[in-house]
Amino acid sequence: MCKAFCNRCWWNAFGDQAWTIASWNCCRDGAANYSTPRKVSSGDLIAGRVWHDCAAGAATCGSWNVETRDVTQNTLTTLSHTSNYGQSFNWAFGGVLEVYGVANCQNYPADGAISFRSIQLLDINEQVISSPVSLAWSANVLQQGGGCNYHAAASAAATALSY
């Protein structure tokens, strides 16, 4: 899964002209904390998870862990015990594509899409939240700059981002 707290896939975020994964906590009060970046390839299966360090029933948790894994290459990068900066995290993203330094549409993988499958939200007891009343995934494209015909589609267990 390429996903405040999130797992992200980046193009050129570290000036290396490559796709990378890292676990991030960004950008409250200008702070950008991230784990060691790992190079990935187009087509790799990326998985991620976020979990807190607090006891069950806590209204908010001050410390979180963010893990991003390239299942294909068997590499892992983790941001441990990162602050919530006083926020309550009651939102989630089914998929995010965030890129920097894209010179043209050919910088994206050639297949024209990134898909996120088997998306699950778990409760405090690590049970799947199958149909919460307040959960309604919606597709949203926030783009800066031009082109590439960005599109998003979302459902309860999958998100597709195309370009």
C-alpha positions as CSV (number, residue, x, y, z in Angstrom):
1,M,0.0,0.0,0.0
2,C,1.6,3.2,-1.1
3,K,-0.8,6.0,2.3
4,A,-0.4,13.2,9.2
5,F,0.5,9.2,9.6
6,C,0.8,7.2,6.5
7,N,2.7,4.9,4.3
8,R,3.8,6.6,1.1
9,C,5.4,5.7,-2.1
10,W,7.5,8.6,-3.5
11,W,9.0,9.5,-6.8
12,N,12.3,11.3,-6.4
13,A,11.5,12.6,-2.8
14,F,15.1,12.0,-1.9
15,G,16.7,13.3,-5.2
16,D,17.5,9.9,-6.4
17,Q,15.4,9.6,-9.6
18,A,13.8,6.4,-8.2
19,W,10.6,5.1,-6.5
20,T,11.0,4.7,-2.8
21,I,8.9,3.8,0.2
22,A,9.2,5.3,3.7
23,S,7.0,5.6,6.7
24,W,6.1,9.2,7.4
25,N,4.6,11.5,10.1
26,C,4.3,14.8,8.4
27,C,3.9,17.8,8.6
28,R,2.4,19.2,11.8
29,D,4.2,22.4,12.8
30,G,6.7,21.9,10.1
31,A,8.0,18.6,11.4
32,A,8.6,15.9,8.9
33,N,9.7,12.6,10.4
34,Y,10.3,9.6,8.3
35,S,12.0,6.2,8.4
36,T,14.9,5.1,6.2
37,P,13.9,5.2,2.6
38,R,14.0,1.9,0.6
39,K,14.1,1.7,-3.2
40,V,11.2,-0.2,-4.8
41,S,10.3,-1.1,-8.3
42,S,7.1,-0.6,-10.4
43,G,4.9,-3.7,-9.9
44,D,6.2,-4.5,-6.4
45,L,3.6,-5.4,-3.8
46,I,3.7,-2.7,-1.0
47,A,2.0,-3.3,2.4
48,G,1.6,-1.0,5.3
49,R,0.2,-0.8,8.8
50,V,-0.2,1.9,11.5
51,W,-0.7,1.0,15.2
52,H,-0.6,2.9,18.5
53,D,1.3,2.4,21.7
54,C,-1.7,3.1,24.1
55,A,-3.8,0.9,26.2
56,A,-7.2,-0.2,24.9
57,G,-9.9,2.5,25.4
58,A,-7.6,5.5,25.3
59,A,-9.4,8.5,23.7
60,T,-6.3,9.6,21.9
61,C,-2.8,8.1,21.7
62,G,0.4,10.2,21.9
63,S,2.7,7.6,20.2
64,W,2.3,5.6,17.0
65,N,4.2,3.2,14.8
66,V,4.2,3.3,11.0
67,E,5.4,0.3,9.0
68,T,5.9,0.1,5.2
69,R,7.0,-3.2,3.6
70,D,7.9,-4.1,0.1
71,V,6.6,-7.7,0.1
72,T,8.1,-8.4,-3.3
73,Q,11.7,-7.5,-2.3
74,N,11.2,-8.4,1.4
75,T,12.3,-5.1,2.7
76,L,10.9,-3.1,5.6
77,T,11.1,0.5,6.9
78,T,9.5,1.5,10.2
79,L,9.0,4.8,12.0
80,S,8.6,3.9,15.7
81,H,7.1,5.8,18.5
82,T,6.3,8.9,16.6
83,S,4.2,11.7,18.2
84,N,0.5,12.4,17.4
85,Y,1.2,16.2,18.0
86,G,-2.0,16.3,20.1
87,Q,-4.2,15.1,17.2
88,S,-6.9,12.4,17.2
89,F,-6.5,10.2,14.2
90,N,-10.0,9.3,13.2
91,W,-9.5,9.2,9.5
92,A,-7.8,6.9,7.0
93,F,-6.8,6.8,3.3
94,G,-7.4,3.9,1.1
95,G,-4.6,4.9,-1.2
96,V,-2.3,7.9,-1.9
97,L,0.1,8.7,-4.7
98,E,2.3,11.6,-3.7
99,V,5.1,12.6,-6.1
100,Y,7.7,15.3,-6.3
101,G,10.0,16.2,-9.2
102,V,7.9,14.6,-11.9
103,A,9.1,16.2,-15.1
104,N,6.5,14.5,-17.4
105,C,3.9,11.7,-17.4
106,Q,6.5,9.2,-18.5
107,N,8.0,9.3,-14.9
108,Y,5.1,7.3,-13.7
109,P,5.1,3.5,-14.1
110,A,4.2,2.4,-17.6
111,D,1.0,0.5,-16.7
112,G,-0.9,3.8,-16.0
113,A,-2.3,2.9,-12.6
114,I,-1.6,2.1,-9.0
115,S,-4.1,-0.2,-7.2
116,F,-4.6,-0.7,-3.5
117,R,-6.3,-4.0,-2.5
118,S,-7.4,-5.8,0.6
119,I,-7.8,-2.5,2.5
120,Q,-8.9,-3.1,6.1
121,L,-9.6,-0.9,9.1
122,L,-9.3,-2.7,12.4
123,D,-10.7,-1.8,15.8
124,I,-8.8,-1.7,19.1
125,N,-9.1,-5.5,19.3
126,E,-7.7,-5.9,15.8
127,Q,-11.1,-7.0,14.5
128,V,-12.1,-5.9,11.0
129,I,-14.6,-3.0,10.9
130,S,-16.7,-4.3,8.1
131,S,-19.5,-1.7,7.8
132,P,-19.2,1.2,10.2
133,V,-22.0,3.7,9.9
134,S,-19.7,6.6,9.7
135,L,-17.3,5.1,7.1
136,A,-17.9,6.2,3.5
137,W,-14.9,6.0,1.2
138,S,-14.8,8.6,-1.5
139,A,-12.5,9.1,-4.4
140,N,-10.7,12.4,-4.4
141,V,-8.0,13.8,-6.7
142,L,-6.0,16.7,-5.3
143,Q,-3.4,17.6,-7.9
144,Q,-1.0,20.4,-8.2
145,G,0.4,21.2,-11.6
146,G,-0.8,19.9,-14.8
147,G,-1.6,16.9,-16.8
148,C,-1.5,13.1,-16.8
149,N,-5.3,12.7,-16.7
150,Y,-5.4,11.8,-13.0
151,H,-8.4,9.7,-11.8
152,A,-9.4,8.0,-8.6
153,A,-12.0,5.3,-7.8
154,A,-12.7,3.9,-4.3
155,S,-14.7,1.1,-2.8
156,A,-14.8,-0.5,0.7
157,A,-11.8,-2.7,0.0
158,A,-10.0,-1.3,-3.0
159,T,-8.7,2.0,-4.4
160,A,-7.4,2.6,-8.0
161,L,-5.4,5.7,-9.0
162,S,-4.7,6.1,-12.7
163,Y,-2.8,8.6,-14.7
